[in-house]
Protein backbone atom coordinates (compact mmCIF):
# COMPACT_ATOMS: atom_id res chain seq x y z
CA UNK A 1 0.00 0.00 0.00
CA UNK A 2 1.29 3.44 -0.93
CA UNK A 3 0.01 6.96 -0.95
CA UNK A 4 -1.28 8.23 -4.28
CA UNK A 5 0.85 11.35 -3.87
CA UNK A 6 4.00 9.15 -3.78
CA UNK A 7 2.99 7.26 -6.92
CA UNK A 8 2.48 10.54 -8.76
CA UNK A 9 5.80 12.02 -7.66
CA UNK A 10 7.61 11.11 -10.90
CA UNK A 11 4.98 12.30 -13.38
CA UNK A 12 3.69 15.75 -14.36
CA UNK A 13 -0.12 15.77 -14.40
CA UNK A 14 -2.02 18.32 -16.45
CA UNK A 15 -4.75 18.46 -13.83
CA UNK A 16 -5.65 16.77 -10.55
CA UNK A 17 -9.23 16.65 -9.28
CA UNK A 18 -9.41 15.50 -5.66
CA UNK A 19 -7.08 14.86 -2.74
CA UNK A 20 -3.98 12.74 -3.48
CA UNK A 21 -3.51 11.89 0.21
CA UNK A 22 -5.24 8.57 -0.30
CA UNK A 23 -4.03 4.99 0.15
CA UNK A 24 -3.63 2.85 -2.96
CA UNK A 25 -3.88 -0.93 -2.64
CA UNK A 26 -3.08 -1.85 -6.25
CA UNK A 27 -2.15 -0.35 -9.61
CA UNK A 28 -4.00 -1.73 -12.64
CA UNK A 29 -4.49 -1.01 -16.32
CA UNK A 30 -6.97 -3.85 -16.90
CA UNK A 31 -10.48 -2.85 -15.85
CA UNK A 32 -11.33 -6.49 -15.08
CA UNK A 33 -8.84 -6.43 -12.21
CA UNK A 34 -10.51 -3.53 -10.41
CA UNK A 35 -10.83 -3.88 -6.64
CA UNK A 36 -11.22 -1.75 -3.56
CA UNK A 37 -8.52 0.91 -3.27
CA UNK A 38 -7.03 0.46 -6.74
CA UNK A 39 -5.49 3.08 -9.00
CA UNK A 40 -6.67 2.55 -12.58
CA UNK A 41 -4.63 3.86 -15.51
CA UNK A 42 -6.81 4.29 -18.59
CA UNK A 43 -4.94 3.61 -21.85
CA UNK A 44 -5.96 4.47 -25.40
CA UNK A 45 -4.90 1.19 -27.00
CA UNK A 46 -4.82 0.16 -30.64
CA UNK A 47 -7.88 -2.07 -30.28
CA UNK A 48 -9.55 -0.78 -27.10
CA UNK A 49 -9.73 2.59 -25.36
CA UNK A 50 -10.02 1.71 -21.68
CA UNK A 51 -11.28 5.23 -20.86
CA UNK A 52 -14.72 3.77 -21.62
CA UNK A 53 -14.41 1.50 -18.55
CA UNK A 54 -13.70 4.24 -15.99
CA UNK A 55 -17.24 4.13 -14.57
CA UNK A 56 -17.00 0.34 -14.23
CA UNK A 57 -13.73 0.36 -12.28
CA UNK A 58 -15.09 3.10 -9.99
CA UNK A 59 -18.15 0.95 -9.33
CA UNK A 60 -15.83 -1.96 -8.46
CA UNK A 61 -13.84 -0.02 -5.88
CA UNK A 62 -11.13 1.96 -7.64
CA UNK A 63 -10.34 5.19 -5.76
CA UNK A 64 -8.14 6.98 -8.31
CA UNK A 65 -8.06 7.28 -12.09
CA UNK A 66 -5.17 8.32 -14.35
CA UNK A 67 -6.46 9.29 -17.77
CA UNK A 68 -5.79 11.44 -20.81
CA UNK A 69 -9.36 12.68 -21.00
CA UNK A 70 -11.39 13.45 -17.89
CA UNK A 71 -14.87 11.87 -17.86
CA UNK A 72 -17.84 14.21 -18.31
CA UNK A 73 -19.32 13.03 -15.02
CA UNK A 74 -16.90 12.70 -12.12
CA UNK A 75 -17.49 11.08 -8.74
CA UNK A 76 -16.60 13.45 -5.91
CA UNK A 77 -15.14 10.57 -3.89
CA UNK A 78 -12.68 9.65 -6.63
CA UNK A 79 -9.34 11.29 -7.46
CA UNK A 80 -8.86 12.00 -11.18
CA UNK A 81 -5.40 12.68 -12.61
CA UNK A 82 -5.26 13.94 -16.17
CA UNK A 83 -1.99 13.35 -18.03
CA UNK A 84 -0.74 13.97 -21.52
CA UNK A 85 0.23 10.32 -22.11
CA UNK A 86 -1.21 7.52 -19.97
CA UNK A 87 1.32 4.97 -21.21
CA UNK A 88 4.28 7.02 -20.03
CA UNK A 89 2.48 7.81 -16.77
CA UNK A 90 1.86 4.10 -16.18
CA UNK A 91 5.54 3.31 -16.77
CA UNK A 92 6.68 5.69 -14.04
CA UNK A 93 3.86 4.80 -11.66
CA UNK A 94 4.68 1.09 -12.06
CA UNK A 95 8.35 1.82 -11.39
CA UNK A 96 7.38 3.71 -8.21
CA UNK A 97 4.86 1.07 -7.10
CA UNK A 98 7.50 -1.67 -7.24
CA UNK A 99 10.23 0.46 -5.59
CA UNK A 100 12.33 1.16 -8.70
CA UNK A 101 13.54 -2.46 -9.10
CA UNK A 102 15.75 -1.88 -12.15
CA UNK A 103 17.88 0.52 -10.11
CA UNK A 104 18.81 -2.36 -7.81
CA UNK A 105 19.94 -4.68 -10.61
CA UNK A 106 22.60 -4.59 -13.28
CA UNK A 107 20.10 -4.94 -16.10
CA UNK A 108 21.24 -5.56 -19.68
CA UNK A 109 18.82 -5.32 -22.61
CA UNK A 110 19.33 -7.15 -25.91
CA UNK A 111 17.68 -5.95 -29.11
CA UNK A 112 17.93 -6.85 -32.80
CA UNK A 113 16.08 -9.02 -35.30
CA UNK A 114 17.84 -12.32 -34.58
CA UNK A 115 19.83 -13.63 -31.65
CA UNK A 116 18.04 -11.83 -28.81
CA UNK A 117 16.89 -14.96 -27.00
CA UNK A 118 20.20 -16.78 -27.33
CA UNK A 119 22.26 -13.77 -26.24
CA UNK A 120 20.10 -12.89 -23.23
CA UNK A 121 19.85 -16.52 -22.12
CA UNK A 122 23.58 -17.15 -22.41
CA UNK A 123 24.34 -14.01 -20.42
CA UNK A 124 21.98 -15.27 -17.71
CA UNK A 125 23.80 -18.62 -17.76
CA UNK A 126 27.16 -16.87 -17.69
CA UNK A 127 26.23 -14.85 -14.60
CA UNK A 128 25.04 -18.04 -12.89
CA UNK A 129 28.27 -19.87 -13.79
CA UNK A 130 30.23 -16.94 -12.36
CA UNK A 131 28.49 -17.49 -9.03
CA UNK A 132 25.88 -14.73 -9.16
CA UNK A 133 22.11 -14.81 -8.81
CA UNK A 134 20.44 -13.52 -11.95
CA UNK A 135 17.14 -13.14 -13.73
CA UNK A 136 16.03 -13.59 -17.34
CA UNK A 137 13.16 -12.13 -19.36
CA UNK A 138 12.95 -13.79 -22.78
CA UNK A 139 10.65 -14.97 -25.53
CA UNK A 140 10.99 -18.54 -24.31
CA UNK A 141 10.61 -18.05 -20.54
CA UNK A 142 11.19 -15.77 -17.58
CA UNK A 143 13.46 -16.88 -14.76
CA UNK A 144 13.65 -15.42 -11.24
CA UNK A 145 16.99 -16.76 -9.98
CA UNK A 146 16.19 -20.44 -10.67
CA UNK A 147 12.38 -20.33 -10.73
CA UNK A 148 10.93 -20.41 -14.24
CA UNK A 149 7.73 -18.72 -15.34
CA UNK A 150 6.07 -18.87 -18.77
CA UNK A 151 6.57 -15.83 -20.99
CA UNK A 152 3.53 -14.36 -22.75
CA UNK A 153 5.42 -11.83 -24.87
CA UNK A 154 9.04 -10.93 -25.63
CA UNK A 155 9.01 -7.75 -23.52
CA UNK A 156 6.27 -7.65 -20.85
CA UNK A 157 3.91 -4.73 -20.19
CA UNK A 158 4.92 -2.05 -17.66
CA UNK A 159 3.31 -3.62 -14.59
CA UNK A 160 4.44 -7.17 -15.39
CA UNK A 161 7.97 -6.03 -16.23
CA UNK A 162 8.41 -4.09 -13.00
CA UNK A 163 6.81 -6.89 -10.98
CA UNK A 164 9.22 -9.45 -12.41
CA UNK A 165 12.21 -7.18 -11.81
CA UNK A 166 10.96 -6.60 -8.25
CA UNK A 167 10.76 -10.36 -7.72
CA UNK A 168 14.35 -10.67 -8.93
CA UNK A 169 15.46 -8.08 -6.40
CA UNK A 170 13.52 -9.85 -3.63
CA UNK A 171 15.18 -13.15 -4.65
CA UNK A 172 18.63 -11.57 -4.26
CA UNK A 173 19.49 -11.31 -7.94
CA UNK A 174 22.40 -9.02 -8.80
CA UNK A 175 22.04 -9.19 -12.59
CA UNK A 176 19.15 -9.37 -15.03
CA UNK A 177 19.05 -9.86 -18.78
CA UNK A 178 16.11 -9.18 -21.04
CA UNK A 179 15.06 -9.10 -24.66
CA UNK A 180 13.91 -5.69 -25.84
CA UNK A 181 11.55 -5.95 -28.80
CA UNK A 182 10.93 -3.20 -31.34
CA UNK A 183 7.24 -3.29 -30.37
CA UNK A 184 8.21 -2.61 -26.75
CA UNK A 185 10.30 0.40 -27.77
CA UNK A 186 7.50 1.97 -29.81
CA UNK A 187 4.91 1.21 -27.14
CA UNK A 188 7.21 2.69 -24.47
CA UNK A 189 7.19 -0.51 -22.41
CA UNK A 190 10.79 0.10 -21.25
CA UNK A 191 10.08 3.70 -20.22
CA UNK A 192 11.36 4.35 -16.71
CA UNK A 193 13.58 1.25 -16.66
CA UNK A 194 17.26 1.75 -15.77
CA UNK A 195 19.67 -0.29 -17.89
CA UNK A 196 23.33 -0.96 -17.14
CA UNK A 197 23.91 -1.88 -20.76
CA UNK A 198 22.40 -2.57 -24.15
CA UNK A 199 23.37 -4.97 -26.94
CA UNK A 200 22.47 -4.74 -30.63
CA UNK A 201 22.69 -8.05 -32.52
CA UNK A 202 21.62 -7.31 -36.11
CA UNK A 203 18.74 -5.96 -38.17
CA UNK A 204 16.98 -7.57 -41.10
CA UNK A 205 13.42 -7.51 -42.42
CA UNK A 206 10.80 -8.41 -39.81
CA UNK A 207 7.57 -7.08 -38.29
CA UNK A 208 6.65 -5.05 -41.37
CA UNK A 209 3.00 -5.69 -40.47
CA UNK A 210 3.60 -3.44 -37.44
CA UNK A 211 6.36 -1.01 -38.48
CA UNK A 212 5.36 -0.68 -42.18
CA UNK A 213 8.87 0.41 -43.26
CA UNK A 214 12.44 -0.67 -42.51
CA UNK A 215 13.27 2.91 -41.49
CA UNK A 216 10.55 2.78 -38.83
CA UNK A 217 11.90 -0.57 -37.66
CA UNK A 218 15.42 0.85 -37.34
CA UNK A 219 14.09 3.92 -35.51
CA UNK A 220 12.26 1.67 -33.05
CA UNK A 221 15.45 -0.24 -32.17
CA UNK A 222 17.40 3.00 -31.91
CA UNK A 223 14.97 4.32 -29.28
CA UNK A 224 16.43 1.80 -26.84
CA UNK A 225 19.98 3.07 -27.24
CA UNK A 226 18.90 6.70 -27.21
CA UNK A 227 17.53 6.25 -23.70
CA UNK A 228 20.54 4.43 -22.21
CA UNK A 229 22.03 6.55 -19.43
CA UNK A 230 25.57 7.87 -19.16
CA UNK A 231 27.75 5.23 -17.52
CA UNK A 232 25.92 2.33 -19.16
CA UNK A 233 27.46 0.48 -22.10
CA UNK A 234 26.17 0.22 -25.66
CA UNK A 235 27.63 -2.84 -27.42
CA UNK A 236 26.83 -3.23 -31.12
CA UNK A 237 27.61 -5.58 -33.98
CA UNK A 238 30.09 -3.63 -36.10
CA UNK A 239 29.54 -5.99 -39.03
CA UNK A 240 25.91 -4.87 -39.35
CA UNK A 241 25.57 -1.54 -41.14
CA UNK A 242 22.86 -0.48 -38.69
CA UNK A 243 25.21 -0.92 -35.72
CA UNK A 244 26.67 2.57 -35.98
CA UNK A 245 23.17 4.04 -36.33
CA UNK A 246 22.34 2.63 -32.90
CA UNK A 247 25.27 4.54 -31.40
CA UNK A 248 24.58 7.92 -32.98
CA UNK A 249 22.77 9.59 -30.09
CA UNK A 250 23.42 7.34 -27.12
CA UNK A 251 24.89 8.74 -23.91
CA UNK A 252 26.23 5.30 -23.02
CA UNK A 253 29.86 4.23 -23.48
CA UNK A 254 30.26 2.83 -27.00
CA UNK A 255 31.73 -0.59 -27.80
CA UNK A 256 31.75 -2.82 -30.87
CA UNK A 257 32.21 -6.51 -31.64
CA UNK A 258 33.15 -8.02 -35.00
CA UNK A 259 34.15 -11.15 -36.88
CA UNK A 260 35.43 -9.19 -39.88
CA UNK A 261 37.32 -6.13 -38.69
CA UNK A 262 39.11 -4.53 -35.76
CA UNK A 263 36.82 -3.97 -32.80
CA UNK A 264 36.82 -3.87 -29.01
CA UNK A 265 35.84 -7.54 -29.08
CA UNK A 266 37.21 -9.44 -32.09
CA UNK A 267 36.26 -13.00 -33.00
CA UNK A 268 37.28 -15.58 -35.58
CA UNK A 269 35.86 -18.98 -36.51
CA UNK A 270 38.74 -21.45 -36.64
CA UNK A 271 36.70 -24.59 -37.40
CA UNK A 272 32.95 -25.25 -37.60
CA UNK A 273 31.18 -28.59 -37.11
CA UNK A 274 27.56 -29.63 -36.62
CA UNK A 275 28.32 -30.37 -32.96
CA UNK A 276 30.40 -27.27 -32.20
CA UNK A 277 32.98 -24.68 -33.18
CA UNK A 278 36.58 -23.80 -32.48
CA UNK A 279 36.37 -20.08 -31.83
CA UNK A 280 38.96 -17.37 -31.24
CA UNK A 281 37.98 -14.42 -29.03
CA UNK A 282 40.45 -11.53 -28.70
CA UNK A 283 43.26 -13.92 -29.52
CA UNK A 284 42.11 -16.69 -27.15
CA UNK A 285 41.08 -20.02 -28.71
CA UNK A 286 38.35 -22.19 -27.18
CA UNK A 287 35.85 -24.93 -28.02
CA UNK A 288 32.15 -24.11 -27.81
CA UNK A 289 29.08 -26.26 -28.28
CA UNK A 290 27.55 -23.97 -30.89
CA UNK A 291 27.58 -24.03 -34.68
CA UNK A 292 27.47 -21.28 -37.27
CA UNK A 293 28.56 -17.73 -37.91
CA UNK A 294 25.36 -16.37 -36.36
CA UNK A 295 26.15 -18.19 -33.12
CA UNK A 296 29.72 -16.91 -33.25
CA UNK A 297 28.25 -13.39 -33.23
CA UNK A 298 25.99 -14.28 -30.32
CA UNK A 299 28.89 -15.67 -28.32
CA UNK A 300 31.07 -12.69 -29.17
CA UNK A 301 28.42 -10.31 -27.81
CA UNK A 302 28.12 -12.43 -24.66
CA UNK A 303 31.89 -12.35 -24.23
CA UNK A 304 31.99 -8.56 -24.68
CA UNK A 305 29.07 -7.89 -22.35
CA UNK A 306 30.51 -10.20 -19.67
CA UNK A 307 33.76 -8.26 -19.68
CA UNK A 308 31.93 -4.92 -19.66
CA UNK A 309 30.01 -6.12 -16.60
CA UNK A 310 33.36 -6.61 -14.88
CA UNK A 311 33.68 -10.40 -14.95
CA UNK A 312 37.22 -11.78 -14.97
CA UNK A 313 38.34 -12.28 -18.63
CA UNK A 314 40.01 -15.64 -18.09
CA UNK A 315 37.09 -16.97 -16.05
CA UNK A 316 34.71 -15.83 -18.78
CA UNK A 317 36.63 -17.85 -21.37
CA UNK A 318 36.50 -20.94 -19.18
CA UNK A 319 32.77 -20.57 -18.58
CA UNK A 320 32.00 -19.95 -22.26
CA UNK A 321 33.11 -23.48 -23.08
CA UNK A 322 30.43 -24.72 -20.64
CA UNK A 323 27.53 -22.82 -22.21
CA UNK A 324 24.91 -24.86 -24.06
CA UNK A 325 22.57 -23.95 -26.95
CA UNK A 326 19.14 -22.58 -26.11
CA UNK A 327 16.20 -24.93 -26.74
CA UNK A 328 15.03 -24.72 -30.34
CA UNK A 329 18.04 -22.73 -31.51
CA UNK A 330 20.07 -24.91 -33.91
CA UNK A 331 19.16 -27.90 -31.78
CA UNK A 332 20.84 -30.96 -33.30
CA UNK A 333 19.28 -34.44 -33.15
CA UNK A 334 20.98 -37.52 -34.60
CA UNK A 335 18.88 -40.16 -36.36
CA UNK A 336 19.55 -43.91 -35.92
CA UNK A 337 19.70 -44.01 -39.74
CA UNK A 338 22.67 -41.63 -39.82
CA UNK A 339 21.11 -38.33 -40.88
CA UNK A 340 20.89 -35.21 -38.69
CA UNK A 341 17.75 -33.23 -37.85
CA UNK A 342 18.11 -29.61 -36.76
CA UNK A 343 15.27 -27.74 -35.07
CA UNK A 344 15.64 -23.97 -35.29
CA UNK A 345 13.48 -20.92 -34.62
CA UNK A 346 14.50 -19.25 -37.91
CA UNK A 347 11.34 -17.43 -38.99
CA UNK A 348 12.79 -14.51 -40.96
CA UNK A 349 14.54 -14.64 -44.35
CA UNK A 350 17.88 -13.61 -42.88
CA UNK A 351 17.71 -16.13 -40.02
CA UNK A 352 16.87 -18.90 -42.49
CA UNK A 353 19.79 -17.89 -44.73
CA UNK A 354 22.15 -17.92 -41.73
CA UNK A 355 21.11 -21.41 -40.66
CA UNK A 356 21.17 -22.90 -44.16
CA UNK A 357 24.53 -21.35 -45.01
CA UNK A 358 25.92 -22.74 -41.77
CA UNK A 359 24.68 -26.23 -42.58
CA UNK A 360 26.07 -26.06 -46.12
CA UNK A 361 29.46 -24.86 -44.87
CA UNK A 362 29.67 -27.92 -42.63
CA UNK A 363 28.24 -30.68 -44.85
CA UNK A 364 29.55 -29.33 -48.15
CA UNK A 365 28.47 -31.53 -51.03
CA UNK A 366 28.65 -34.76 -49.03
CA UNK A 367 25.01 -34.65 -48.00
CA UNK A 368 21.65 -33.21 -48.98
CA UNK A 369 19.85 -30.44 -47.09
CA UNK A 370 16.11 -31.00 -46.78
CA UNK A 371 14.31 -27.96 -45.39
CA UNK A 372 10.88 -27.87 -43.77
CA UNK A 373 9.57 -24.34 -43.35
CA UNK A 374 6.39 -22.30 -43.14
CA UNK A 375 5.24 -18.78 -42.36
CA UNK A 376 2.99 -17.59 -39.55
CA UNK A 377 -0.45 -16.17 -40.16
CA UNK A 378 -1.51 -12.62 -39.24
CA UNK A 379 2.10 -11.47 -39.65
CA UNK A 380 4.21 -9.86 -42.37
CA UNK A 381 2.91 -11.52 -45.54
CA UNK A 382 5.58 -9.85 -47.65
CA UNK A 383 8.30 -12.15 -46.37
CA UNK A 384 6.49 -15.36 -47.39
CA UNK A 385 7.80 -15.65 -50.97
CA UNK A 386 11.20 -14.41 -49.79
CA UNK A 387 11.44 -17.22 -47.22
CA UNK A 388 10.54 -19.76 -49.89
CA UNK A 389 13.10 -18.45 -52.36
CA UNK A 390 15.91 -18.49 -49.79
CA UNK A 391 15.00 -22.02 -48.67
CA UNK A 392 14.87 -23.27 -52.26
CA UNK A 393 18.15 -21.70 -53.35
CA UNK A 394 20.04 -23.08 -50.34
CA UNK A 395 18.46 -26.53 -50.03
CA UNK A 396 18.40 -29.69 -52.13
CA UNK A 397 14.76 -30.31 -51.28
CA UNK A 398 12.11 -28.12 -49.63
CA UNK A 399 8.84 -28.99 -47.95
CA UNK A 400 6.56 -25.99 -47.43
CA UNK A 401 4.18 -26.45 -44.54
CA UNK A 402 2.06 -24.74 -41.93
CA UNK A 403 3.64 -22.78 -39.07
CA UNK A 404 1.14 -20.96 -36.82
CA UNK A 405 -1.62 -20.01 -39.29
CA UNK A 406 -3.54 -18.27 -36.50
CA UNK A 407 -6.71 -16.82 -38.07
CA UNK A 408 -5.56 -17.29 -41.69
CA UNK A 409 -6.20 -20.18 -44.06
CA UNK A 410 -2.99 -22.28 -43.98
CA UNK A 411 -3.45 -23.34 -47.61
CA UNK A 412 -3.61 -19.70 -48.69
CA UNK A 413 -0.38 -18.99 -46.79
CA UNK A 414 1.27 -21.85 -48.68
CA UNK A 415 0.03 -20.47 -51.99
CA UNK A 416 1.62 -17.11 -51.13
CA UNK A 417 4.86 -18.88 -50.22
CA UNK A 418 4.88 -20.83 -53.49
CA UNK A 419 5.05 -17.55 -55.43
CA UNK A 420 8.70 -17.27 -54.39
CA UNK A 421 9.72 -20.66 -55.83
CA UNK A 422 12.32 -20.47 -58.61
CA UNK A 423 11.25 -22.52 -61.64
CA UNK A 424 14.19 -24.90 -61.27
CA UNK A 425 13.13 -25.73 -57.68
CA UNK A 426 9.51 -26.70 -58.36
CA UNK A 427 10.35 -30.35 -59.03
CA UNK A 428 12.20 -30.65 -55.70
CA UNK A 429 9.59 -28.86 -53.58
CA UNK A 430 6.53 -30.29 -51.86
CA UNK A 431 3.68 -28.44 -50.15
CA UNK A 432 2.24 -30.39 -47.21
CA UNK A 433 -0.14 -28.39 -45.03
CA UNK A 434 -0.03 -30.81 -42.08
CA UNK A 435 3.20 -29.96 -40.25
CA UNK A 436 3.44 -33.37 -38.61
CA UNK A 437 3.27 -35.10 -41.99
CA UNK A 438 5.73 -32.61 -43.48
CA UNK A 439 8.32 -33.44 -40.81
CA UNK A 440 7.79 -37.18 -41.24
CA UNK A 441 8.10 -36.90 -45.02
CA UNK A 442 11.35 -34.94 -44.75
CA UNK A 443 12.83 -37.56 -42.45
CA UNK A 444 11.72 -40.39 -44.77
CA UNK A 445 13.47 -38.67 -47.68
CA UNK A 446 16.74 -38.28 -45.75
CA UNK A 447 19.68 -40.64 -46.19
CA UNK A 448 22.79 -41.10 -44.05
CA UNK A 449 24.85 -37.91 -44.09
CA UNK A 450 21.88 -35.68 -44.96
CA UNK A 451 20.58 -32.83 -42.80
CA UNK A 452 16.88 -32.12 -42.23
CA UNK A 453 16.27 -28.54 -41.12
CA UNK A 454 12.93 -27.92 -39.43
CA UNK A 455 12.62 -24.16 -39.25
CA UNK A 456 10.23 -21.61 -37.83
CA UNK A 457 8.92 -22.79 -34.46
CA UNK A 458 12.02 -23.79 -32.52
CA UNK A 459 11.17 -23.80 -28.81
CA UNK A 460 7.42 -23.41 -29.30
CA UNK A 461 5.34 -26.33 -28.03
CA UNK A 462 2.09 -25.38 -29.72
CA UNK A 463 0.52 -24.68 -33.07
CA UNK A 464 -2.11 -21.96 -33.26
CA UNK A 465 -4.95 -22.70 -35.68
CA UNK A 466 -8.10 -20.55 -35.93
CA UNK A 467 -7.16 -18.86 -32.66
CA UNK A 468 -6.80 -22.14 -30.75
CA UNK A 469 -3.44 -23.40 -29.50
CA UNK A 470 -2.84 -27.13 -29.95
CA UNK A 471 0.13 -28.92 -28.42
CA UNK A 472 2.82 -29.36 -31.06
CA UNK A 473 6.57 -29.63 -30.58
CA UNK A 474 8.91 -30.05 -33.57
CA UNK A 475 11.46 -31.84 -31.40
CA UNK A 476 8.88 -34.33 -30.16
CA UNK A 477 7.83 -35.03 -33.72
CA UNK A 478 11.41 -35.73 -34.77
CA UNK A 479 12.04 -38.01 -31.78
CA UNK A 480 8.88 -39.97 -32.61
CA UNK A 481 10.24 -40.55 -36.11
CA UNK A 482 13.60 -41.62 -34.67
CA UNK A 483 11.89 -44.07 -32.30
CA UNK A 484 10.14 -45.74 -35.24
CA UNK A 485 13.47 -46.03 -37.09
CA UNK A 486 15.13 -48.18 -34.43
Helices and strands as residue ranges (DSSP letters): E 2-3, H 4-7, E 15-17, E 23-24, E 26-28, G 31-33, E 38-41, G 50-53, H 54-59, E 64-67, E 79-82, H 86-97, G 101-104, E 106-111, H 116-129, E 134-137, E 141-144, E 147-150, H 158-170, E 175-179, H 182-186, E 197-200, H 208-211, H 214-226, E 233-237, H 243-247, E 253-258, E 265-273, E 276-281, E 284-288, H 293-308, H 313-320, E 331-334, E 340-344, H 349-363, E 369-373, G 381-383, H 384-394, E 397-400, H 410-418, G 423-428, E 429-431, H 435-445, E 451-455, E 462-465, E 468-471, H 474-485
